[in-house]
Amino acid sequence: MPAEKVKGPASYFPSIEKTYGKPVSHWFSVLDKLKDKKHGEMVSALKTDHGLGHGHANALVAYHRAKNGK
């Protein structure tokens, strides 16, 4: 039986790792330091400080916040 296709923000993870050359765990560590910021502020920080595209930054933030109860 084939594995279920990954959906939602996690579906971006392989592309994020390939594009930026770092595992998603690296980006979650970055986001841990921004935990007091709002969603949009976290996305903006990934874009301006780390050069991520909007879709990739948004996917990381959405997943991170969902896993951490925000």
Kinemage of the C-alpha trace (Angstrom):
@kinemage 1
@onewidth
@group {chain A} dominant
@subgroup {mainchain}
@vectorlist {calphas} color= white
{ca met a 1} P 0.000 0.000 0.000
{ca pro a 2} L 1.541 3.361 -1.024
{ca ala a 3} L 2.233 5.965 1.624
{ca glu a 4} L -0.330 8.704 1.957
{ca lys a 5} L 0.587 11.910 0.150
{ca val a 6} L 1.730 14.659 2.510
{ca lys a 7} L -0.663 17.612 2.536
{ca gly a 8} L -0.687 21.086 4.002
{ca pro a 9} L 2.387 23.040 5.078
{ca ala a 10} L 4.534 19.903 5.424
{ca ser a 11} L 4.197 19.292 1.683
{ca tyr a 12} L 6.598 22.215 1.195
{ca phe a 13} L 9.369 20.724 3.355
{ca pro a 14} L 11.288 18.792 0.659
{ca ser a 15} L 11.365 21.877 -1.552
{ca ile a 16} L 12.440 24.108 1.353
{ca glu a 17} L 15.313 21.773 2.220
{ca lys a 18} L 16.423 21.533 -1.407
{ca thr a 19} L 16.132 25.276 -2.097
{ca tyr a 20} L 17.840 26.584 1.041
{ca gly a 21} L 20.170 23.677 1.826
{ca lys a 22} L 19.113 23.326 5.458
{ca pro a 23} L 16.783 20.877 7.172
{ca val a 24} L 13.420 22.148 8.348
{ca ser a 25} L 14.632 21.549 11.909
{ca his a 26} L 17.031 24.467 11.357
{ca trp a 27} L 14.138 26.755 10.432
{ca phe a 28} L 12.109 25.551 13.422
{ca ser a 29} L 15.054 26.511 15.653
{ca val a 30} L 15.021 29.970 14.088
{ca leu a 31} L 11.277 30.199 14.702
{ca asp a 32} L 11.692 29.077 18.322
{ca lys a 33} L 13.607 32.314 18.892
{ca leu a 34} L 10.690 34.298 17.413
{ca lys a 35} L 7.966 32.562 19.438
{ca asp a 36} L 6.647 35.825 20.917
{ca lys a 37} L 6.012 37.306 17.450
{ca lys a 38} L 2.774 37.167 15.473
{ca his a 39} L 2.429 34.883 12.437
{ca gly a 40} L 3.059 37.689 9.939
{ca glu a 41} L 6.065 38.952 11.866
{ca met a 42} L 7.593 35.483 11.859
{ca val a 43} L 7.021 35.142 8.107
{ca ser a 44} L 8.541 38.564 7.532
{ca ala a 45} L 11.624 37.695 9.592
{ca leu a 46} L 12.243 34.521 7.576
{ca lys a 47} L 11.865 36.473 4.343
{ca thr a 48} L 13.974 39.517 5.212
{ca asp a 49} L 16.597 37.997 7.512
{ca his a 50} L 17.022 34.620 5.800
{ca gly a 51} L 15.896 35.118 2.190
{ca leu a 52} L 13.033 32.627 2.154
{ca gly a 53} L 10.191 33.045 -0.298
{ca his a 54} L 6.765 33.934 1.048
{ca gly a 55} L 5.157 30.521 0.477
{ca his a 56} L 8.025 28.641 2.103
{ca ala a 57} L 8.187 31.020 5.070
{ca asn a 58} L 4.424 30.870 5.551
{ca ala a 59} L 4.398 27.052 5.437
{ca leu a 60} L 7.154 26.821 8.062
{ca val a 61} L 5.444 29.306 10.363
{ca ala a 62} L 1.999 27.709 9.988
{ca tyr a 63} L 3.364 24.240 10.771
{ca his a 64} L 5.528 25.477 13.657
{ca arg a 65} L 2.675 27.427 15.266
{ca ala a 66} L 0.250 24.506 14.878
{ca lys a 67} L 2.703 22.098 16.521
{ca asn a 68} L 3.372 24.524 19.372
{ca gly a 69} L -0.249 25.371 20.140
{ca lys a 70} L -0.346 28.915 18.804
